[in-house]
Amino acid sequence: MRIAIGCDDTGFPLKEHVTSALEAAGHDLLDLGTFSKDPVDYPDYARAVGQAVLRGFVDAGILMCGSGASASIAANKLRGIRGALCHDAQAARLSREEDDANILCLGAREVEPARAVEITIAWVTASFKSDERFVRKVSKVALLEASSGVVDKPPARPAIPLHQDATTAPIAAREALAEPPDAIAQAYEESAVEASLEVEDAAGVTEIAAPAAPLSPARPVDEVFKLPAVQETMDLLERQDFLDRLWVKDATLWKGETTAIRNRLGWLTSPTIMRGHAEDIKTFADEIRRLQFTHVVLVGMGGSSLGAEVFNLTFGSKMGFPDLLILDSTDPEAVKRTLDRLNLTRTLFIVASKSGATAETMAFYQFFRGQVESSSVPRAGIHFVAITDPGRPLDKLATESGFRRTFLNPASIGGRYSALSFFGLVPAALIGIDITMLIDRAHSMVETCGNALGPRDSAAVRLGAALAGLAKSGRDKVTLVLSRKLRSLGPWIEQLLAESLGKDGKGLVPIDDEPLGSPAVYGTDRIFVAITLEGDGTYDVYLDALEDAGHPVIRIPMKDTLEIGAEFPRRTPPPSSLPGRRARSFPSGPRTRRRTASCSWPTWGRRWRASARG
């Protein structure tokens, strides 16, 4: 059985027990989070699991929170969901056999893990009996859902206002009963209005007053999204239920082997996952700072180092923190320049490889390990840190060689999408960046890119639809226009678009760091994407002229440089928006690594090390 499973922070510990039991029983699980004990809102996960069930992506769903009641209430607000809160195996079995329950709700504070597993197994092994009486009752439940939920008349007593003190509530109720029916109805309506306003205040909803006088006309920012090619792509994405299918990790959205694709969609929840590791990373960074390391050298290729490079070039090293050097080139001169800057007794090396066996990265490690061992350092291993996937060769090497620390990255986060994982956040914390704020900004963007509001309101899907739609109409050259402080984003976006979509002779062609010219120098194959900090009008005149000449311009303002954390999740989904593309394929990288590894490493390595030493 394919089962969607979700929980809030209180239900997270129980989810691990239930997940293990279901996997051992041979069930295929779609884990929709949460992935740590950091506080989250249970309705978000109830909606995700409920949508997965309703859209047929899974056969059934399981939700966990503290009491189980909260998850049950939220799930049952979705038409077609029959969520059952069960505290024993018999109730679980009957909810399936007689009530055709499609979501099981468990309370982590109410049942022990062993009992929860027993309830779960009883529930998933039972099935609806389809007797006439059971079918009739379930059908009547469906009729209740279809009926109007509007109250025909007010209750006999007015609702007690939310602000009513508990000690005076009985008196207020008695006084209300003495009033005529019309007054009771009026009190009921006023109370409902007050309650609604108080809820809006608590949720931060404010009334936006219209300006007294019209402001100077502003250039419309959504013109690109109204173009026919973009609208056609958006219509297609809506018909395909793209956003909902994306968030339940439906691998059939793309070409290729579905299991491999599904196992590469962890970037969807990486901000949530990494929230649970932020304090540990910061504690580690504080330890390195107290030990007075002056340099951190990150050795890694491609996606393993590109996110860290964005952070380093954008923020730099904070006062009192070590400098970060990134080595992703095997050019002996580049290695020598790096080595010449180091005091090896005060240098920490990060060996970053998702596969744990990248030939270039391991060459770097062997070279610098030899350099450290030849210095006066008594324990060479404590100068090295590994970032890799669990069970990879680098994980084993780090243990055997006495590395100071190994960070095991979630295997479901692909290398090029790993900026908001250990690969990007560990180096960022080591140079003093506030990674908690980065993660929070990213999490906020994920909220606006999720499926709660629909694809037309998703910042990421809108951007993806625009790029995809314009590419289909011949505009496949994406020209990046970046504020000076944001230029480090260019190479990352370039790799994301080119490597993700540059397959089968098709895709988008990103153009980074090109001086803007007049509209006349550009053909009809250009799209301009401007990512600028608020208040930076450097390119406004150029962009306005391009728009006036008919070139599509997408403007994305950023509040400050920390908004880079939000841009990673906004930028990652757009490649997915090209229907039928191999947006998650990795054909060139592994093949190149195999060819590199097949070279005569002993001969090539000796020559390279000799050149690097100078």
N, C-alpha and C positions, 0 to 999 in steps of 0.2 A: 504494500500500500504506500502511496506517496502522501506524505503528511507535512503540512506547514505547522511550524511550532514557533511560538513567540511568548515573550514575558516582559514584565517591567523589572526594575532593579530589585524589588523584593522577591520576585519569583526566579531571579537568575540562578541562585544556587540549586534550586530544585530542577531547573531546566537541564542542568548538566547530567543529573541522575537519570531523568526520563529519556533524554537524548541517547545516552549510552545504552539503555535497555532496548530502545526501539531499533537502534542500529544493529545491536546484537541479534535482534529477532528478524533482521533482514529487510526492514522498512527503509524506504528512500525518503530522507528528511530534507525539507527546505527550511533552514533556520533563518528567521527574519529578525532576530535580535530580541532584546538587547544583549550586549556581549560583555557587560561588566555590572558592578554594583553602583555605578554612578546614577543619581536620580534621573528618571525619565517619566513620561506620562503614559499610563497604561492605555488610554484610548488610541494612541498612535499605533500600537502593536496589535490591538484588537482589530483595528481597521485593516492593517496589512494582512493579517491572517484571514480575516473575513473575506477580503477581496480575492485572495488566492483561492479560497473555497468556492466563492460564487462564480468566478470566471473559469472554473474547471482546471486550474493549474495543478490542483492537488485533489485528493479524494476526501480528505478530512483535515481538521485543524485542532491544535491543542494550545490553550492559553494558560498562563500562570501569573498570579499576582499574590499579594499577601493573604487575602481572604478567599480569593477566587470569585467573590461576588462582583467586585469592580469590573474585572475582565468580562464576566458574564453579562453584566448590564450593558457595557459598551458594545460587545459583539452582537447582542440581540437587537440593537438599534438598526442593524443592517438588514434590510428586507431579504428574506430567504435564509437567514442564518438561524439555526436552532441550537443555541448554546446551552449545554447542560452543566451545572455546577454539581459535582459528585464528590461525596466524602467516603464512599465505600464501593467495592467492586460490584455488588448487586445493583446499586442505583445506576452505576455506569453502564452495566450490561442492559438494563431495562430501558435506559434512555436511548440506546441505539435500537433495540429490538422493537420497542413500542412507540417511541417518539421520533424516530429517525433523526436523532441529534447528529449534527455535522461538525460541531466544535465541542470539545471537552474542556471544561474550566476547572483548574485545581488551585487550591489555596496553600501556599508554601508554609504559612503559619498554622495551618489547620491539620495537615497530614504529614507524617514522617516520610522521608524519601522512599523507603521500602514499600510503604503502603501506597504511595503515589504511583510507584511502578506497577504494583498489583492492580490498581484501579485503571491505569492506562492500558495495560495488556488486556484486561477484561473488556475495556471499551473498544479497542481496535479490532479485537477478534470477534466481536458481536456484529450482527447485521440486522437490518430492518426486516420484520417478519412478513410484511405486506398483507396481513389479514385485513379483511374488509373494515373491521371496526377501527383498526389502527390507521388505515389509509383515510377513513372518514374524519377522524380526529385531527390528523395532521393537515388535512385539507381545510378544516375549519380554522386552524391556526393561521393558515395562509390567507383566509378571508378576513381575519382580524387585521392582518397587516395591510390588506388592500383597502380597508374601510378608513373613513376620515377620522383623524385623531383630535378634531376640534371639540372642545367642551360645549355642549348645547346650552347649558345654563350654569351660573355660578354655584359653588357649593353652598350648603345651608349657612356656613359661617365664613367670614372673610379669612383669607390666609393671614397669619401673623407676619407683619413686616420683618424683613431680615434684621433690621436694627432694633427690633423690640426686645427690651430686656426680659430675661426669662422670669424674673420675679414679678413683673407687672403683666405678663401675658395673660394669666387667668382673668384679671380684672378687665383688661381690654376686651377679652372675648365675651364676658358677661354684658359689658356695655354695648357691644355690637349686637347681641341677641335682642336687646330692647329696641333696636331701631327698626323701622319699616323695611320691607323687602327691597324697595328701590334703593334705599340707603345702603343696604347690605351689598347689593350688586355694584353700586358705585365704589364702596370701600374695597370690594374684591378687585375691581379693575384698577383702582389707584394703587393697591398693594402690588398687583402684578407689574404695573409700570415701574414702581419703586424698586422691586426686585430686579427687573430687567436692567434698570440703570445701574444698580449696585453691581450686578454681574459684569456689565460693560466696563465700569470703573475698575473692577478687580482685574479684568483682562487687558486693561490698558487701551480700551476703545475710546477715542475722543471724537467729538463732533468737529468737523472741519468747516469753518465758516467761509462763505464765499467772499472774495476780496471786494472791498467797497467800490473800487474802480478797476476797469480792465488793465492788466499789466501790459507792458510792451510785448508785442507778439514774439513768441519763442519759436525757434525752428523745431518742427515736429520730430520726435525721436523714434517714432515707430513706423515711419514711412516704408522702410525696408520690409517689415513684417506684413505689409499690406500688398506687396507685389504678388501677382498671380502665381508665379513659380513657387514662391514661399507658401502661399495659401494652399496650393495643390499638395505640397509635401506635408503640410500640417494636417490636411484632410486625410491623407494616406496614413499618417501616424495615428490619428484618431481612430480610423477604421480598423487598424491593426491592434488597437489597445496597447500601443507601444509603451506608454509610461507605466501602466499597471503591470504589464508583462516584464518590463525591465526590473521593477522593484520586487517581483517575486522570482527574479533570476531565471526567466524563461529563455533558455539557450537557443531555442529555435528561431529567435529573432535574427540570427546571423548564420552564415554558411559555416560549415565545419563540424567537427566532432562535438556533440552537445555536452558530454560529460566534461571534457577539457575546458569548454567555454564557460560552463557553469562554475567550474572551480577557479575561474579567473575574474569573478565579479565581486570580490571582496571589497573593492574600492568604494562600492556603494555605501558601505557602513564603516569605512575606516575611521572617520572622525569619532563615531560612537565607540568603536573598539579602542582607539588610542586614548580616549578620555580616561580609561581605566589604568593606563600606564604612564600618564603624564607625571604624576608625583614621583614615581620610581625613576624616570628619566632625569627629572630635575635634581633628585637626590644624588644620582650618579654624577651629573655635571658639577654640582657643588663639591663633591669629593675630589674631582679632578682639579678644580680651581684651588681648593685648599692645599693640594699637594704641589701646587706651583708649577704645573706643566705650562710651558710657554707656547707650544705648538701642537696642533692636532693635524695629522696628515690622513686624509681619506683616500684610499686607493680602491677604485671601482670603475667599471665601464658602463656607459649608457645610462639607463634608468636608475642604476644603483647609486649614482653620484649626482645626477642632474638636478634633482630636487634640492639637495644640499647646496649645490652651486648657486641656485636661485636665491636661497636664504643668505648665503655668504655675500654675494655681490649686492644684494639689496640692503642688508642691515649692517654687515661687517661685524667685527668682534667688539663686544661691549667692554668698557674699561674694567680691567681686572680679570678678564677671561682670556684663554689662549687664542692665538690666531689660527685660522683654519686654512690649510692648503689642500687643494684637490688635485690628485694626479690621475688623469684618465687617458694619458698618452704614453705609449711605449717608446717615444722618441728619446734616445739616450741623453740628448741635451736637456730635455725637459726634466728628466729624472735627476740629472746632475745639478741643475739649477735649484731643484727642491732640496736635495741633500745639502747643498752649500749653505742653505738658510737655517739648518737645524742644529740645535744642541741635543744630541741623541739622548742624553740623560734626562732631558726635560720635554721629551716628545712622546705623544701617544699616537699610535697608528690604528686607524679603523680599516679593517679588511671587510669590504662589503661585496657580497655576491649572492644573488638569489639562488642560483644553482649550486653554489658552494664549490664550484669547480671551474670557474672562468679562467682560462689559461693566462690571460694578461694579468688578472688580479693576483693569481697565485704566484706569478713571476715577480710581481712587486713585493709580495709578502716574503718570498725567499730572499730577495735582495736585501730588503730592509731588516729582516731578521738577522741576516749575516752581519750587517753593519752594527746593529745593536749589540750582538754577542761579542763583537770585536772591540767594543768600547768598554768602559769601566763599570757597566751596569751589572749588578750581581744576579738579578733575575730578569732575563730578557722578556719572558712571557708576559709579565705584568705591564709591558708597554704596548700590548696589542689588545684590541677589542674586535670581536666578530659580529657582523650582522648578516644573517642568512636565514633560510627556511629550515624548519625542523627536520632532523634526520639527514641533512646534507653532509657531504664530505668536510666542508669547512666547520660544521658543528662538531664533528668528531675530532678534527685537527685542533680546534680551540681547546677542547677538554684535555687532549693528550699533551698539548704544548704549553699548558698553564696560562692561557690568556686571562687577562684581568676580568673580562666580562664577555658573555655572549648574549646578544639580543636575538631571539627567535621570532622572525616576522611571520604574520599569518600567511600561510601558503597561498591563500586565495587572492592575494593582492599582487597583481602583475608588476614587473619591474618598472615599466614606464608610467605606471599609475601609483608609484610608491612614495610620492613626496610627503604624504600625510601618514606615513608609517614609520617604523624604526629607522628606515633608510634615510629619511629626511629629517625626522624630529630629533634623533640623537645628536647628529652634528649641530643642528640648530641650537639645542639646549647648551651644548658645550661652548658656544660662543656668546651665550647670555641672552638669546632670544626668548621672549615670553611665549613658550609653546602652548601654555594653557589658553592664552588669548588667541593664538593662531587656530587652535582646535575649536574654540568656541565660535570664531568667525566662520570656520568651515562648516560647523554643525548648523549654524543659522542658515547658511546657503543651502545645505542639504534639505532643510525644512522647506525652503522655497522652491526646491527642484523636485520634491517628492510628488506622490500621486494624490495628495489630499485636495489640491485645487484644480487638477486637470492639466493636460499638456499645454494648452494655450496660455496658462498662467505660470508655467514652469520656466524659469530663466534659462536653464540649460537646454531644454527641448526647443524653446523658441530660437535660441542661437543655433542649435543643430539643424533645425528645419530651414533656417535662413541660409546657412552654408550649403546644405544639401540641395535645396531648391534652386539656389543660384548656380550651383555647380552643374546641375542638369541643364540649365539654360545657357551653359557655356562660360559662365564666370567662375572659373576654378582656381584663380590666382588670388590667394588670401594675403593681402598686404597689411602687415601689422604696423600700427602707429602707436608708440608707447611713450609715456612721460619718461623723462630722463631717469628718474629714480626707479622706474619699473622696467628698464631695458633688459634686465636679467630674465624676465619672463619670456622674452622672444625665443631664445634657443629651446626652452622647454616646450613652448607651444609648437614650435617648428617640428621638434621630434615627435610630439604627440600626434600631430596631424599627418606628417609625412610617413612616419613608421607605421602608424595604425592603418592608414588608408592607402599608402603607396604600394598596393598589391595588384597583381593581375593587369598592370599597365593602366590603372585608373586611380582616381583619388584627387585630393586637393593639393595644390602646390603653395606652401607657405613662403612668404617673402618677408624677411626680417632685416631690419637695420638699413632700409633703403631710403635715401632722402626723398622727401615728397616733392613732386614736380607739379607743373600746371596740368589741368585736365587734358590738354591737347596731346600730351605725351603718352597717355594711357589708352589702350584698346578696350574692347568690350568684353575682355576676359577677366576684369579685375573686380575684387570685393575689397573694401577697406574696413578694417576693424580697429577702432581707436580705443585704447585702454589708457585712461588718463586720470591723474589725481584731481580731486575737486579743486577748483581755482586755477588750474593750469590751462591757460588759453593759448599755449604756444602754437598749436596746430589748427585752431578754430577757423582762421581765414582760409587755409588750404582745404580743410574738410568741407567748409561751406561751398567753396568754389567747385569742388568735386561733386557734391550733391546737386548743385545748380546745373551741372553739366550732365546729369543723369547717371552718375556712378553711384552704386549702392554703398552707403556708409553706415556702419553699425557702431554706435557710441556706447561705451561702457565706462561710467565714472566710478572711481574708487575713493572712498572716504580718506584713507591713509594707507601706508605701506603694509600694515597688518592685514588689510583686506586681501592680500595675496593668499592668505589661508582660505578665504572664500572662493578665490578664483580657481583653485585646484579642482574642487568638485564641480564648478560651473563649466570648466574646460573639458573635463573628462568625458561626460556623456555625449557631446556633439558628434564625435566620430561614429557613434552608434546609430545616428539618425539617418544614415544612408541605407535604405532598405536593401537587404540581400547582400550587403558588403561583408567582407571578412574583417570586421572591425576589431576582432580580438585574435587574429591569427598571428603567429610568430614564425613564419617560414624561413626568413633570412637569418635571424639571430642564431638559433640553434645550429643551422647548417654551417654558418661561419665559425662558430665555436668548435664544431667538430673538425673542421679543416685546420683551424689553428692548432688544436690539440694534437692533430695527426702529424704536425711538423716535428722535425727532430729537435725536441726541446733541449737535450743535453748540449748539442752543438750550438744551436741558436742562443740558448740561455747564457752560455759561457761568454759568447761574443758580446751580448747585450750588457751583461754585468760589467765586463771589462770596459766597455765604452762609457757606461754610466759613472764609473769611478773616476774616469778621466785619466 
